[in-house]
Amino acid sequence: MLQVLEKKIITFVKSELQRLKRILSPDYQENFEKKDEDESDAREGVLKMALHFLWEMDRRDLVDKLRENELDVLCQNELKRNLKKKYQKMFEGIPKQGSSALLEKIYTEIYITEGGSGKVNEEHEVRQIESRSKTPAGQEKPIRCSDIFKPLTGQDKPSRRVMTKGIAGIGKTVSIQKYILDWAVGKDNKEIHFIFPLPFRELNLLKDKQRSLMDLLHHFFAELKQLTFCSQGKYKMLFIFDGLDECRLQLNFQKNESWSDVTAVTSLDVLLTNLIKGNLLPSALLWITSRPAAASQIPPECVDLVTEIHGFNDSQKEEYFRKRVSDKSLASRIISHITSSRSLYIMCHIPVFCWITAFVLEMILSSSGGKQLPKTLTEMYTFFLIFQTKQKSQKYDVVHDPDPQWNRNLILNLGKLAYNQLEKDNLIFYEEDLRECGIDVKEAAVHSGVCTQIFREESGIFQATVFCFIHLSIQEYLAALYVFLMMATQTKDVLSVPQAPPGEESMTILHKSAVDKALEYEDGRFDLFLRFLLGLSLESIQTQLHGLLQRGQKQTSNEETISYIKEKIREAPSSERMINLFHCLNELKDHSLVEEIKNFLNAGTLSAAKLSSTQWSALVFVLLTSDQKLDVFNLKKYVRSDEGLLRLKPVVEESQTLLLDSCSLSETSCTALASVLCKASSKVKKLDLSGNRIGDVGVKELCSGLKDPKCGLETLR
């Protein structure tokens, strides 16, 4: 056995010495040789021995030449070791207090597709996943995260600059973490020599500094200080810029001067724009991640491929819970519960929400208290806040009281921070932002317990600290809690609305103002905030939060609020606004409109019923949020008038195949229908006109409209 081992070692060492001998020969051509990843440590060992003995032989000339030519091997190995150490663990909560696990053990593949555009998406992110949940399987081209920089179908060479979009918490950073880890351990993408992860939240800390690209890399990666990248083509490098939405640089692609020298000093803004344009290191690969609303900061001509992360599909949701919850029976109960609530199930597209859900439901189902399981978002986030507060009491204060020990001032200050930054559309904040809201940075980051999971603290290379809530929805919940508590405990209206009319409850006025505020923002910035604010008005929620409220708190009736929301549903300018208002009614436990429509559907009398405008909206909501995907939509089942078609336009857009069998539509309706089918957002691929009763003029009008080049119909019968 030892003889075999000795023979293998001697053979390997001789082979390596022959390679080093070639490097030391006068006619050696410098290049980055293809090396076996599995032998990298052994090769490095032979190199170090050779350098040691050459130094003892006083051949410093050969030492210098060998170091110069093999430096890339040493630097690459050191970089891989450091990146593996940094990225091999996945933290839940924040690194200092949250639990961690090996990424390889718990990683669940995330659904990514190629295609899309880098244009701005102004929709609220929850609205986007609600829309995404209705997208039929097979409509997009899936792509594995590990293949993003490999030639795609029909391509001769890979894309150099990739933009990956995805809403907050959907898995962009974790996908990058997995990609880097697989490269560092030699599992995938071995053709890449160096990977440089440069998160925007850390680059922000250097925005006022002047430096060269080489200086920038040396600051972030000290192990590369002896290496230069002036030799074009020798190294295949990948720069990863995570979190474009957090970027506080101008990124002025039009006005910034052209820059091509990696050793010349300039502003960070100039370095980044020229790196992305390709003036600096034109062969380098670039991977930029961003929330959809910020993607347009990079000009389309500077992006070769756009991919989109959709989070977990339905099967991946189940896979996540079975990996996350070790008790198989408990995991099955959790899966059963989330599938029974449409609003919760949709949110589980977001991996972070899956973690919150698993944490809350595991705590409830594992206890003997037999608490009712949360069915709305407000109930879920309220339980989450309560459990985090209890954990703080048990961990730091050694208090085992069954009721949470609230720190009202801290909750109010956190909520103030959340609300103020929500209005500014900020996801990350700095120490001065916390101080402005009366938050002690040390308490918030280390001791509060509430913040150990709700807050995430990250240190940049200069040990400056940035903060963020673990997900946008946590920020929106705390913002709503702050607004609610200020009114409930101090009768202070944070929304700054006019004085309440005589006889009308101040909380009701607050609700109406919040509804109006949410409807004012086309991007839906306050949609989820509104849902949470209304949900907090329920007596059951306030009972759980009794420690934060004054004793004998007067319960406000929500009837006036419900009536106001129904009035706004009739006036809603778009289906997205209307759908959120129905979700608001759900938070208030009012299902009357939806139940009316479901009764019509179950009885088969819908086509004969004379629906009010509010009932038409309820029908749209039911159809768009049902469990069944709209593969085929038969218009005759619902439409008996032009009004019906106009009301159902949002549903028509979401269907795959549209049937007009036996439908009687006017010429005007046919024109309107054609315009709907030609919209870029329309998912209709097939239109069936067989058996229609729309007349020759109507058919002509419809077909004429469908000649529009924007129309995406594949089949017209």
Backbone hydrogen bonds, N-H to C=O, Kabsch-Sander energy under -0.5 kcal/mol:
donor,donor_aa,acceptor,acceptor_aa,energy
5,L,1,M,-2.3
6,E,2,L,-2.9
7,K,3,Q,-2.3
8,K,4,V,-2.3
9,I,5,L,-2.5
10,I,6,E,-2.5
11,T,7,K,-2.5
12,F,8,K,-2.3
13,V,9,I,-2.8
14,K,10,I,-2.6
15,S,11,T,-2.1
16,E,12,F,-2.3
17,L,13,V,-2.6
18,Q,14,K,-2.2
19,R,15,S,-1.7
20,L,16,E,-2.5
21,K,17,L,-2.1
22,R,18,Q,-1.8
23,I,19,R,-1.7
24,L,20,L,-1.7
25,S,21,K,-0.6
25,S,22,R,-0.8
28,Y,25,S,-1.5
30,E,28,Y,-0.6
33,E,31,N,-1.1
39,E,36,D,-1.3
40,S,37,E,-1.3
43,R,39,E,-2.7
44,E,40,S,-2.3
45,G,41,D,-1.9
46,V,42,A,-2.1
47,L,43,R,-2.4
48,K,44,E,-2.3
49,M,45,G,-2.0
50,A,46,V,-2.6
51,L,47,L,-2.6
52,H,48,K,-2.2
53,F,49,M,-2.5
54,L,50,A,-2.5
55,W,51,L,-1.9
56,E,52,H,-1.8
57,M,53,F,-1.7
58,D,55,W,-1.4
59,R,54,L,-2.6
60,R,58,D,-0.7
63,V,59,R,-1.9
64,D,60,R,-2.6
65,K,61,D,-1.9
66,L,62,L,-2.6
67,R,63,V,-2.6
68,E,64,D,-2.3
69,N,65,K,-2.0
70,E,66,L,-2.4
71,L,67,R,-1.0
73,V,70,E,-0.5
74,L,70,E,-1.6
75,C,71,L,-2.9
76,Q,72,D,-2.7
77,N,73,V,-2.3
78,E,74,L,-2.2
79,L,75,C,-2.7
80,K,76,Q,-2.6
81,R,77,N,-2.2
82,N,78,E,-2.2
83,L,79,L,-2.7
84,K,80,K,-2.6
85,K,81,R,-2.2
86,K,82,N,-1.9
87,Y,83,L,-2.5
88,Q,84,K,-1.6
90,M,101,A,-3.2
92,E,99,S,-2.9
93,G,91,F,-0.6
94,I,92,E,-0.5
94,I,452,T,-0.6
98,G,94,I,-3.4
99,S,92,E,-0.6
101,A,90,M,-1.7
103,L,88,Q,-2.8
105,K,102,L,-1.1
106,I,102,L,-1.3
107,Y,103,L,-2.1
111,Y,311,G,-2.8
112,I,110,I,-0.6
113,T,308,E,-2.5
114,E,141,K,-2.8
115,G,306,V,-2.2
121,N,292,P,-0.8
122,E,120,V,-0.6
128,Q,124,H,-1.7
129,I,125,E,-1.8
130,E,126,V,-1.9
131,S,127,R,-2.0
132,R,128,Q,-2.6
133,S,129,I,-1.9
134,K,131,S,-1.3
135,T,132,R,-1.5
139,Q,136,P,-1.4
141,K,114,E,-0.7
143,I,112,I,-2.6
147,D,144,R,-1.7
148,I,145,C,-1.3
150,K,147,D,-2.0
155,Q,152,L,-2.5
162,V,160,R,-0.5
162,V,286,L,-2.7
163,M,305,L,-2.8
164,T,162,V,-0.5
164,T,288,I,-3.1
165,K,163,M,-0.6
165,K,307,T,-2.8
166,G,290,S,-1.6
170,I,167,I,-1.8
175,S,171,G,-2.1
176,I,172,K,-1.9
177,Q,173,T,-2.5
178,K,174,V,-2.5
179,Y,175,S,-2.2
180,I,176,I,-2.8
181,L,177,Q,-2.4
182,D,178,K,-2.5
183,W,179,Y,-1.7
184,A,180,I,-2.9
185,V,181,L,-2.0
186,G,183,W,-1.4
187,K,182,D,-2.9
188,D,182,D,-1.2
192,I,189,N,-1.5
193,H,236,K,-2.4
194,F,236,K,-1.6
196,F,238,L,-3.2
198,L,196,F,-0.5
198,L,240,I,-3.7
200,F,242,D,-2.6
202,E,199,P,-1.1
203,L,199,P,-2.0
204,N,200,F,-2.4
205,L,202,E,-0.8
206,L,203,L,-1.9
207,K,204,N,-1.4
209,K,206,L,-2.3
211,R,266,T,-2.7
214,M,262,V,-2.3
216,L,212,S,-2.4
217,L,213,L,-2.3
218,H,214,M,-2.4
219,H,215,D,-2.1
220,F,216,L,-1.7
221,F,217,L,-3.0
224,L,221,F,-2.0
225,K,222,A,-1.6
227,L,224,L,-2.2
232,Q,230,C,-1.0
234,K,231,S,-1.2
235,Y,231,S,-0.6
237,M,235,Y,-0.7
238,L,194,F,-2.3
239,F,285,L,-2.9
240,I,196,F,-2.6
241,F,239,F,-0.6
241,F,287,W,-3.0
242,D,240,I,-0.8
244,L,289,T,-3.2
246,E,243,G,-2.0
247,C,244,L,-1.8
253,F,251,L,-1.4
256,N,252,N,-1.9
262,V,260,S,-0.7
264,A,261,D,-0.8
266,T,211,R,-1.6
268,L,209,K,-0.8
271,L,267,S,-2.0
272,L,268,L,-2.4
273,T,269,D,-2.2
274,N,270,V,-2.0
275,L,271,L,-2.0
276,I,272,L,-2.5
277,K,273,T,-2.3
278,G,274,N,-1.6
279,N,274,N,-1.7
280,L,274,N,-1.6
284,A,281,L,-2.1
285,L,237,M,-3.2
286,L,160,R,-2.9
287,W,239,F,-2.6
288,I,162,V,-2.9
289,T,241,F,-2.2
290,S,164,T,-2.1
294,A,291,R,-1.8
295,A,291,R,-0.6
295,A,292,P,-1.0
297,Q,294,A,-1.8
298,I,295,A,-1.5
302,C,299,P,-2.2
303,V,300,P,-1.8
304,D,161,R,-2.0
305,L,161,R,-1.6
307,T,163,M,-3.1
308,E,113,T,-2.6
309,I,165,K,-3.1
310,H,111,Y,-3.1
310,H,308,E,-0.6
311,G,111,Y,-0.5
312,F,349,H,-2.2
317,K,313,N,-2.1
318,E,314,D,-1.5
319,E,315,S,-2.1
320,Y,316,Q,-2.5
321,F,317,K,-2.1
322,R,318,E,-2.0
323,K,319,E,-1.7
324,R,320,Y,-3.0
325,V,321,F,-2.3
326,S,324,R,-0.7
328,K,326,S,-0.7
331,A,327,D,-2.6
332,S,328,K,-2.1
333,R,329,S,-1.8
334,I,330,L,-2.2
335,I,331,A,-2.4
336,S,332,S,-2.3
337,H,333,R,-1.9
338,I,334,I,-2.4
339,T,335,I,-1.9
340,S,336,S,-0.6
340,S,337,H,-0.9
341,S,337,H,-0.5
341,S,338,I,-0.9
342,R,340,S,-0.6
345,Y,341,S,-2.7
346,I,342,R,-2.4
347,M,343,S,-1.6
348,C,344,L,-1.2
349,H,346,I,-1.8
350,I,347,M,-2.3
352,V,169,G,-1.5
354,C,350,I,-1.9
355,W,351,P,-1.9
356,I,352,V,-2.3
357,T,353,F,-3.0
358,A,354,C,-2.8
359,F,355,W,-2.7
360,V,356,I,-2.6
361,L,357,T,-2.8
362,E,358,A,-2.2
363,M,359,F,-1.8
364,I,360,V,-2.3
365,L,361,L,-2.9
366,S,362,E,-1.6
367,S,363,M,-0.8
367,S,364,I,-0.7
380,M,376,T,-2.1
381,Y,377,L,-2.6
382,T,378,T,-2.1
383,F,379,E,-2.1
384,F,380,M,-1.9
385,L,381,Y,-2.2
386,I,382,T,-2.3
387,F,383,F,-2.8
388,Q,384,F,-2.1
389,T,385,L,-2.1
390,K,386,I,-2.4
391,Q,387,F,-2.3
392,K,388,Q,-1.8
393,S,389,T,-1.9
394,Q,390,K,-2.3
395,K,391,Q,-2.6
396,Y,392,K,-2.8
397,D,392,K,-1.0
397,D,393,S,-0.6
399,V,393,S,-2.2
406,W,404,P,-1.1
408,R,406,W,-0.7
411,I,407,N,-2.3
412,L,408,R,-2.7
413,N,409,N,-2.5
414,L,410,L,-2.9
415,G,411,I,-2.6
416,K,412,L,-2.4
417,L,413,N,-2.3
418,A,414,L,-2.7
419,Y,415,G,-2.8
420,N,416,K,-2.8
421,Q,417,L,-2.4
422,L,418,A,-1.8
423,E,419,Y,-2.1
424,K,420,N,-1.1
425,D,422,L,-0.9
426,N,421,Q,-3.1
429,F,467,F,-2.7
431,E,465,T,-0.6
433,D,430,Y,-1.1
434,L,430,Y,-1.5
435,R,431,E,-2.5
436,E,432,E,-2.0
437,C,433,D,-0.7
437,C,434,L,-0.9
438,G,435,R,-1.9
439,I,434,L,-2.4
440,D,438,G,-0.5
441,V,439,I,-0.6
444,A,440,D,-2.8
445,A,441,V,-2.3
446,V,442,K,-2.2
447,H,442,K,-0.9
448,S,443,E,-2.3
450,V,448,S,-1.7
453,Q,449,G,-0.7
454,I,450,V,-1.7
455,F,451,C,-1.6
456,R,468,C,-2.8
458,E,466,V,-2.2
460,G,464,A,-2.6
463,Q,460,G,-1.8
466,V,458,E,-2.3
467,F,429,F,-2.9
468,C,456,R,-1.5
469,F,427,L,-0.5
470,I,454,I,-2.4
474,I,471,H,-0.8
475,Q,471,H,-1.6
476,E,472,L,-2.3
477,Y,473,S,-2.2
478,L,474,I,-2.5
479,A,475,Q,-2.2
480,A,476,E,-2.0
481,L,477,Y,-2.6
482,Y,478,L,-2.3
483,V,479,A,-2.1
484,F,480,A,-2.6
485,L,481,L,-2.9
486,M,482,Y,-2.4
487,M,483,V,-1.4
488,A,484,F,-2.9
489,T,485,L,-2.9
490,Q,485,L,-0.6
490,Q,486,M,-1.1
491,T,487,M,-1.1
492,K,486,M,-2.4
493,D,491,T,-0.5
494,V,492,K,-1.0
496,S,493,D,-1.5
504,E,501,P,-2.0
509,I,505,E,-1.9
510,L,506,S,-2.2
511,H,507,M,-2.4
512,K,508,T,-2.4
513,S,509,I,-2.4
514,A,510,L,-2.4
515,V,511,H,-2.4
516,D,512,K,-2.4
517,K,513,S,-2.6
518,A,514,A,-2.5
519,L,515,V,-2.1
520,E,516,D,-1.3
521,Y,517,K,-0.9
521,Y,518,A,-0.6
522,E,520,E,-0.8
524,G,521,Y,-1.7
527,D,524,G,-1.9
530,L,526,F,-2.2
531,R,527,D,-1.9
532,F,528,L,-2.4
533,L,529,F,-2.6
534,L,530,L,-2.4
535,G,531,R,-2.4
536,L,532,F,-2.2
537,S,534,L,-1.4
538,L,535,G,-1.5
542,Q,538,L,-2.3
543,T,539,E,-2.0
544,Q,540,S,-1.1
545,L,541,I,-1.5
546,H,543,T,-1.1
548,L,545,L,-2.3
549,L,545,L,-0.7
549,L,546,H,-0.7
553,Q,550,Q,-1.1
562,I,558,N,-2.8
563,S,559,E,-2.4
564,Y,560,E,-2.0
565,I,561,T,-2.3
566,K,562,I,-2.2
567,E,563,S,-1.9
568,K,564,Y,-2.1
569,I,565,I,-2.0
570,R,566,K,-1.4
571,E,567,E,-0.9
572,A,568,K,-0.9
572,A,569,I,-0.6
578,M,574,S,-2.2
579,I,575,S,-2.9
580,N,576,E,-1.9
581,L,577,R,-1.6
582,F,578,M,-1.9
583,H,579,I,-2.0
584,C,580,N,-1.8
585,L,581,L,-1.8
586,N,582,F,-1.9
587,E,583,H,-2.0
588,L,584,C,-1.5
589,K,586,N,-1.5
590,D,585,L,-2.9
591,H,589,K,-0.7
595,E,591,H,-2.7
596,E,592,S,-2.0
597,I,593,L,-1.8
598,K,594,V,-2.4
599,N,595,E,-2.2
600,F,596,E,-1.9
601,L,597,I,-2.6
602,N,598,K,-2.7
603,A,599,N,-2.0
604,G,600,F,-0.9
604,G,601,L,-0.6
605,T,600,F,-1.7
606,L,600,F,-0.6
608,A,605,T,-0.5
609,A,605,T,-0.9
609,A,606,L,-0.9
611,L,609,A,-0.9
616,W,612,S,-2.4
617,S,613,S,-1.8
618,A,614,T,-2.0
619,L,615,Q,-2.3
620,V,616,W,-2.2
621,F,617,S,-2.5
622,V,618,A,-2.6
623,L,619,L,-2.6
624,L,620,V,-2.6
625,T,621,F,-1.8
626,S,622,V,-0.5
631,D,629,K,-2.0
633,F,657,T,-3.1
634,N,632,V,-0.5
635,L,633,F,-0.9
635,L,659,L,-2.1
637,K,634,N,-1.3
638,Y,635,L,-1.8
639,V,635,L,-2.8
645,L,641,S,-1.5
646,L,642,D,-2.2
647,R,643,E,-2.5
648,L,644,G,-1.8
649,K,646,L,-0.9
651,V,648,L,-0.7
652,V,648,L,-2.4
653,E,649,K,-2.3
654,E,650,P,-0.9
655,S,651,V,-0.8
655,S,652,V,-1.1
656,Q,630,L,-1.8
657,T,631,D,-2.2
658,L,686,K,-2.6
659,L,633,F,-2.4
659,L,657,T,-0.5
660,L,688,D,-2.4
662,S,691,G,-1.6
663,C,660,L,-2.2
665,L,663,C,-0.7
670,C,666,S,-2.2
671,T,667,E,-2.0
672,A,668,T,-2.3
673,L,669,S,-2.9
674,A,670,C,-2.4
675,S,671,T,-1.9
676,V,672,A,-1.7
677,L,673,L,-2.4
678,C,674,A,-1.4
679,K,676,V,-1.2
682,S,679,K,-1.4
683,K,653,E,-3.5
685,K,656,Q,-3.1
686,K,656,Q,-1.9
687,L,715,T,-1.6
688,D,658,L,-2.9
689,L,687,L,-0.6
692,N,689,L,-1.8
693,R,663,C,-1.9
698,G,694,I,-0.7
699,V,695,G,-2.5
700,K,696,D,-2.7
701,E,697,V,-2.6
702,L,698,G,-2.6
703,C,699,V,-3.0
704,S,700,K,-2.4
705,G,701,E,-1.9
706,L,702,L,-1.6
707,K,704,S,-1.2
708,D,705,G,-1.4
711,C,708,D,-2.1
712,G,677,L,-0.7
714,E,685,K,-2.4
715,T,685,K,-1.7
717,R,687,L,-2.3
